[in-house]
Amino acid sequence: MVRRCIVNIMINIDILWFVVRWSAAARIKYQCIHS
């Protein structure tokens, strides 16, 4: 089983992680699907 999380907003994973690590308050809604 591989868990894949897709961000609702079309942005690079690097940017997403950067934002999350830089500011925890700036969390983006993401959907995790079990494949």
N, CA, C and O atoms as a Tinker XYZ file with bonds, in Angstrom:
   140  protein
     1  N      0.845000   -1.198000    0.000000    73     2
     2  CA     0.000000    0.000000    0.000000    64     1     3
     3  C      0.880000    1.248000    0.000000    63     2     4     5
     4  O      1.748000    1.411000    0.858000    81     3
     5  N      0.649000    2.100000   -0.948000    73     3     6
     6  CA     1.438000    3.334000   -1.026000    64     5     7
     7  C      0.530000    4.526000   -0.792000    63     6     8     9
     8  O     -0.479000    4.709000   -1.473000    81     7
     9  N      0.911000    5.331000    0.187000    73     7    10
    10  CA     0.096000    6.505000    0.487000    64     9    11
    11  C      0.593000    7.694000   -0.322000    63    10    12    13
    12  O      1.759000    8.077000   -0.235000    81    11
    13  N     -0.302000    8.268000   -1.105000    73    11    14
    14  CA     0.068000    9.416000   -1.910000    64    13    15
    15  C     -0.760000   10.620000   -1.488000    63    14    16    17
    16  O     -1.990000   10.586000   -1.489000    81    15
    17  N     -0.056000   11.676000   -1.131000    73    15    18
    18  CA    -0.749000   12.892000   -0.717000    64    17    19
    19  C     -0.657000   13.931000   -1.823000    63    18    20    21
    20  O      0.433000   14.316000   -2.247000    81    19
    21  N     -1.802000   14.369000   -2.274000    73    19    22
    22  CA    -1.810000   15.372000   -3.326000    64    21    23
    23  C     -2.329000   16.687000   -2.758000    63    22    24    25
    24  O     -3.357000   16.731000   -2.082000    81    23
    25  N     -1.600000   17.744000   -3.048000    73    23    26
    26  CA    -1.994000   19.050000   -2.532000    64    25    27
    27  C     -3.093000   19.627000   -3.404000    63    26    28    29
    28  O     -3.050000   19.532000   -4.631000    81    27
    29  N     -4.078000   20.226000   -2.751000    73    27    30
    30  CA    -5.190000   20.817000   -3.487000    64    29    31
    31  C     -4.690000   21.906000   -4.422000    63    30    32    33
    32  O     -5.183000   22.058000   -5.540000    81    31
    33  N     -3.699000   22.666000   -3.947000    73    31    34
    34  CA    -3.142000   23.726000   -4.772000    64    33    35
    35  C     -1.989000   23.151000   -5.597000    63    34    36    37
    36  O     -1.174000   22.380000   -5.089000    81    35
    37  N     -1.933000   23.534000   -6.875000    73    35    38
    38  CA    -0.882000   23.029000   -7.752000    64    37    39
    39  C      0.437000   23.748000   -7.462000    63    38    40    41
    40  O      0.704000   24.820000   -8.004000    81    39
    41  N      1.250000   23.144000   -6.604000    73    39    42
    42  CA     2.558000   23.714000   -6.305000    64    41    43
    43  C      3.565000   22.602000   -6.112000    63    42    44    45
    44  O      3.204000   21.456000   -5.844000    81    43
    45  N      4.826000   22.953000   -6.250000    73    43    46
    46  CA     5.880000   21.958000   -6.102000    64    45    47
    47  C      5.971000   21.473000   -4.662000    63    46    48    49
    48  O      5.681000   22.219000   -3.727000    81    47
    49  N      6.375000   20.217000   -4.491000    73    47    50
    50  CA     6.503000   19.655000   -3.154000    64    49    51
    51  C      7.560000   20.419000   -2.365000    63    50    52    53
    52  O      7.412000   20.632000   -1.162000    81    51
    53  N      8.619000   20.827000   -3.043000    73    51    54
    54  CA     9.688000   21.555000   -2.369000    64    53    55
    55  C      9.152000   22.833000   -1.744000    63    54    56    57
    56  O      9.471000   23.155000   -0.599000    81    55
    57  N      8.342000   23.553000   -2.496000    73    55    58
    58  CA     7.776000   24.797000   -1.985000    64    57    59
    59  C      6.844000   24.498000   -0.830000    63    58    60    61
    60  O      6.835000   25.212000    0.172000    81    59
    61  N      6.060000   23.441000   -0.971000    73    59    62
    62  CA     5.118000   23.078000    0.077000    64    61    63
    63  C      5.858000   22.798000    1.384000    63    62    64    65
    64  O      5.499000   23.323000    2.438000    81    63
    65  N      6.903000   21.957000    1.299000    73    63    66
    66  CA     7.672000   21.621000    2.485000    64    65    67
    67  C      8.339000   22.854000    3.068000    63    66    68    69
    68  O      8.412000   23.016000    4.286000    81    67
    69  N      8.828000   23.726000    2.184000    73    67    70
    70  CA     9.486000   24.944000    2.645000    64    69    71
    71  C      8.517000   25.804000    3.444000    63    70    72    73
    72  O      8.858000   26.327000    4.505000    81    71
    73  N      7.307000   25.941000    2.919000    73    71    74
    74  CA     6.294000   26.756000    3.605000    64    73    75
    75  C      5.920000   26.127000    4.934000    63    74    76    77
    76  O      5.808000   26.817000    5.948000    81    75
    77  N      5.729000   24.817000    4.925000    73    75    78
    78  CA     5.323000   24.133000    6.151000    64    77    79
    79  C      6.409000   24.253000    7.215000    63    78    80    81
    80  O      6.122000   24.502000    8.386000    81    79
    81  N      7.668000   24.070000    6.790000    73    79    82
    82  CA     8.758000   24.133000    7.755000    64    81    83
    83  C      9.000000   25.568000    8.211000    63    82    84    85
    84  O      9.362000   25.815000    9.362000    81    83
    85  N      8.795000   26.504000    7.298000    73    83    86
    86  CA     9.042000   27.910000    7.640000    64    85    87
    87  C      7.958000   28.425000    8.572000    63    86    88    89
    88  O      8.248000   29.135000    9.534000    81    87
    89  N      6.720000   28.072000    8.292000    73    87    90
    90  CA     5.620000   28.545000    9.137000    64    89    91
    91  C      4.588000   27.439000    9.303000    63    90    92    93
    92  O      3.899000   27.061000    8.355000    81    91
    93  N      4.498000   26.935000   10.508000    73    91    94
    94  CA     3.549000   25.846000   10.774000    64    93    95
    95  C      2.117000   26.331000   10.599000    63    94    96    97
    96  O      1.225000   25.555000   10.255000    81    95
    97  N      1.905000   27.620000   10.838000    73    95    98
    98  CA     0.560000   28.172000   10.714000    64    97    99
    99  C      0.095000   28.155000    9.263000    63    98   100   101
   100  O     -1.102000   28.093000    8.983000    81    99
   101  N      1.053000   28.212000    8.349000    73    99   102
   102  CA     0.692000   28.236000    6.927000    64   101   103
   103  C      0.577000   26.815000    6.399000    63   102   104   105
   104  O      1.368000   26.379000    5.563000    81   103
   105  N     -0.405000   26.116000    6.895000    73   103   106
   106  CA    -0.604000   24.731000    6.448000    64   105   107
   107  C     -1.572000   24.695000    5.282000    63   106   108   109
   108  O     -2.597000   25.376000    5.284000    81   107
   109  N     -1.235000   23.897000    4.293000    73   107   110
   110  CA    -2.082000   23.802000    3.108000    64   109   111
   111  C     -2.911000   22.522000    3.171000    63   110   112   113
   112  O     -2.427000   21.475000    3.602000    81   111
   113  N     -4.139000   22.619000    2.744000    73   111   114
   114  CA    -5.025000   21.462000    2.770000    64   113   115
   115  C     -4.570000   20.430000    1.733000    63   114   116   117
   116  O     -4.385000   20.764000    0.562000    81   115
   117  N     -4.394000   19.198000    2.156000    73   115   118
   118  CA    -3.962000   18.163000    1.240000    64   117   119
   119  C     -4.803000   16.912000    1.422000    63   118   120   121
   120  O     -5.317000   16.644000    2.508000    81   119
   121  N     -4.933000   16.155000    0.351000    73   119   122
   122  CA    -5.722000   14.930000    0.426000    64   121   123
   123  C     -4.808000   13.715000    0.310000    63   122   124   125
   124  O     -3.963000   13.637000   -0.583000    81   123
   125  N     -4.991000   12.779000    1.221000    73   123   126
   126  CA    -4.192000   11.563000    1.199000    64   125   127
   127  C     -5.064000   10.397000    0.738000    63   126   128   129
   128  O     -6.114000   10.118000    1.317000    81   127
   129  N     -4.602000    9.724000   -0.318000    73   127   130
   130  CA    -5.365000    8.592000   -0.826000    64   129   131
   131  C     -4.561000    7.306000   -0.653000    63   130   132   133
   132  O     -3.349000    7.293000   -0.867000    81   131
   133  N     -5.228000    6.243000   -0.273000    73   131   134
   134  CA    -4.555000    4.962000   -0.096000    64   133   135
   135  C     -4.604000    4.181000   -1.402000    63   134   136   137
   136  O     -5.674000    3.837000   -1.906000    81   135
   137  N     -3.420000    3.912000   -1.933000    73   135   138
   138  CA    -3.378000    3.196000   -3.204000    64   137   139
   139  C     -2.800000    1.801000   -2.989000    63   138   140
   140  O     -2.677000    1.030000   -3.940000    81   139
